[in-house]
Amino acid sequence: MEKQIPSVTSQVVESKRDEKSGLFRKKTNDISISITELQNLQNDYINQTKSHSAKQEAYAYSLRQQNKILNQELQNLVLQLHFHIDKNIDNQVANINHIEQRILRTISFSMIIGCVLLIVSYFIIHNIRGPLNAISGSTELEMSTCEKEKRNIYLENIQQSCAHILHLVNALLNMYRLNEAKETVNLVSFDLQKFLERIADNYHQQANNKGLLFNDNFVHTHRIVEGDANRIEQILDNLVSNAIKFTSTGRITFSSRYHINRLYIKVSDTGKGMTKEEVNRLFNPFERSDTNDSIEGFGLGLAITKGLIKLLDGTIKAKSILGKVSTFMVSVPLPVSTET
């Protein structure tokens, strides 16, 4: 037998007036709800509650995840800010250090320039004061004597001192003009062979008078070229005269070779030679070799020579063996002249 499910009965009582008798009477309506329906309602409620709780839990979890992501992004942003701040600080510190280095270099350069100016001033004063004293003394002696022979000696001393000062002033003027790029190239056409022979002839006698052999050798120089003959002659004069001046015994060699629109010159001597350190500073103004202090000079000749060679777009090199030999090698562009 099927088990009978009990039911719950409720009564609803209504009052209704009897139209005939005019009296009120009660009417009862029965409403029955089974236990199954109640359980189903309860289960629906529980399920809805669980579903709502699950949704709330999922929403809360989503909020927690988003909050975690936001916290991570905020932490990364803070780290980036710290990185950029540190980088900016490092850059500012580097800029400050760079500025400090520039200031120190500027101060050091100014101090070096000041020292150089002091040295140059001392050099100029020293080289001018001696001749001026000689001129002054010779003038006084010349005025106090009536002997013609002595007066000629005093006048010769004055002339030599004046020439010394004039040579120094001209050298300083040449240095100034070269440093300020005020010198210009004067191109002329000339016979290269005759030009080199004339220079060699000028120094043959000077070398022989000092007991030195003078050798010259010119290769492929029989041609008409175009260049600044005066500047080239000044360069050769400085190199050859220095070779003779700083050589006491032995020989001087003056050789030239022309090849593909370029003149190659070599001047060698068997003088005292120089150390590597002396060769490295040889072309600096007012620089003189330690082994040649006793020989008169201003220390400007090779500096001027280098400036003139640079003006002509040429090159100069020097090599030396202490106590044996010194060699100067020059190369300057010298195209063949188009004039007939």
Buried (B, 14 or more C-beta within 10 A) or exposed (E): EEEEEEEEEEEEEEEEEEEEEEEEEEEEEEEEEEEEEEEEEEEEEEEEEEEEEEEEEEEEEEEEEEEEEEEEEEEEEEEEEEEEEEEEEEEEEEEEEEEEEEEEEEEEEEEEEEEEEEEEEEBBEEBBEEBBEBBEBBBEBBEEEEEEEEBEBBEEBBEBBBEBBEBBEEBBEBBEBBEEEEBEEEEEBBBBBEBBBEBBEBBBEBBEEBEBEBEBEBEBBEEBBBBBBEBBBBBBBBBBBBBBBBBEEBBBBBBBBBEEEEBBBBBBBBBBBBBEEBBEEBBEBBBBBEBBEEBEBBBBBBBBBBBBBEBBEBEBEBBBEBEEBBBBBBBBEBEBBEEE
